[in-house]
Amino acid sequence: MTRPHPLDPLTADELIAGREILAAEGLLTATTRFPAVLPVEPDKADVAPDRRVQYTLLDTATGQARDAVVSLTKSALVSSEDCGDGQPAYLFEEYDLAASITKASPEWRAAMERRGLADRIEHAFCAPLAPGFFGRPDETGRVIRSLTFLRDDESDSPWAHPVEGLIVHINLTEQRVLRVEDEGDVPVPPEHGRYDGVPARTTLKPIEITQPEGPSFTVDGNEVTWEGWKLRVGFNAREGLTLHQIGFQDRSVLHRASVPEMVVPYGDTAPGRFWISYFDAGEYLLGKNANDLRLGCDCLGVIHYFPAFVADDHGHPVEIPRAICMHEEDYGILWKHTDLDGRAEVRRSRRLVISSISTIGNYDYGFFWYLYLDGTVELEAKATGIVFAGAAHSGTKHPHANEIAPGLFAPVHQHLFCARLDVAIDGERNSLVEIDVERVPMGEQNPYGNAFTWKETPLRTEQEAQRHADPAKARVWEIRSAERTNRLGTPTAYQLVPRPSATLMAQPESTVHQRATFATRHLWATPYRADERYPAGERPNAHPGGAGLPAWTAADRDLTETDLVLWHVFGPTHIPRPEDWPVMPVDYSGFTLRPYGFLDRNPALDLPSGAADDHCSAHEH
């Protein structure tokens, strides 16, 4: 077996070898399943890293779970211990199990018959949904909830036909229904939600993207080099796409970048929705649900695909052949100036795009990392798919949901992503500063009233670094190197530039607030620790809360000239509209990391006019 780079994704051979080690240690039985199988990335201090894999093992007969770490390098079991609070992520087979338990329930069938829906049971879709945490006595262990949606046939989109007020609570380990709620008699919305089969317009003319000499990037395994950038592309079953050892012009910028968690809390008080607060990485696994991307659809241009391997419920490798897409895009003007004599100089921008898309139930999430020619890094999250809806009488004014189709109401909700940025601006000793633009009062310092300035506030500890964005002050957060200065004598730096967005809207007393405390701030910062990986903790599924960032930052550790990790929360707050139905146009969110004194001048002065093909000159008249 060829030994991969320590930061490379797991291979099929490694997944097989790791499972064999567990079997040899007697840790596998007929009822053992694998909710999560993840690479253990080496600590930065490791000079000769050991290739390891962490297996979460679930005994479906007892509900007991444990974490086991194996060394592939030494072909040995390193550790095995019981999991703490919270439940492992859901298995794919548990989705089918929840549906079969629901449909076998006499209480559910009686509720369907009472509503006059007995003839539609065959094609009903019973959605398996994470239950949140409410401390109910019967909701211990492995619990899931199921909401019912109708379909005309197996190919029909179910989300258009919710059976409002019918909620099934299930214990997966015991394979039994805990209880069935059956409230109300709202009619099932009749209009279909199909979005395929619409005649295509014929007015759009083709756009062809060609690179006759091939792309400008080079790929060696998972290492990518492009126009001054060098990085490694990674992937795992929980986070999906990860980036490592990102450097620009042979200088370090980021040790690691990823989106380790996102929470989708709903703001509706209805019985079927007040408990909804999905953690799409920790409860469902973003990487395990990654799409196999399609050329010309998900990505356009001259494409390089990276495959990924994830473990199925039985621990066997499954390949996602095109899990990650990489290509170049034209991005308009990078810089331009027309001199007094009328002579114009213009250079076009280009960006390297590294992307992955995951589908979690009704929603689809695209994660697009962009690297630019001027040293900028950007992440754009694209939310699309089908909005989650309930039913009410058409024309009803609802305080928490909008009518998007006759009788179909989509509740207000949020998609709050958390990016983990292990920064390394010219080395691992960095400091964090908040910068606000400020008005200057009329007076001696501002005699004409036109003056404004900026204020720098060092964020020296973890408590000081819990911050909200403030677009009214053009607030940015600057990460400064303690090891290098530019030619002007100031520390080299990058700035984290947030986009305006809301944080968690739920009240502090709510359970989702306790479980998703990370989403209550736009910014957190911590000193690097190898075991601090997920902002809501290792297992947010059915966790009572308090884990992750709130627990770590309670120590209020020092952040000055240290190995910094920034945690940035962003994402849309969605009040659905009719235009979001039956499939939602992309909702964009994200942030930018831009060099600020990292470079001594514009690094893109040497770009050819119009790009490598001298496009401008070729089209002059």
QUIDAFEN-V412522 format. One record per helix or strand of 3 or more residues. SS is the DSSP state (helix for helix, strand for strand). FROM is the first residue (numbers start at 1). TO is the last residue. Records with the same first field share a line. If there is no record, write none. Layout:
SS = FROM-TO, FROM-TO
This chain:
helix = 12-24, 92-103, 106-114, 118-120, 158-160, 471-473, 511-515, 517-520, 549-553, 578-580, 615-618
strand = 32-40, 52-59, 65-71, 76-82, 125-129, 143-149, 162-171, 176-182, 218-220, 223-226, 229-236, 240-248, 251-266, 277-279, 304-311, 317-338, 344-360, 363-372, 377-385, 389-391, 401-405, 408-411, 416-423, 430-439, 452-458, 476-485, 491-498, 523-527, 564-570, 584-595
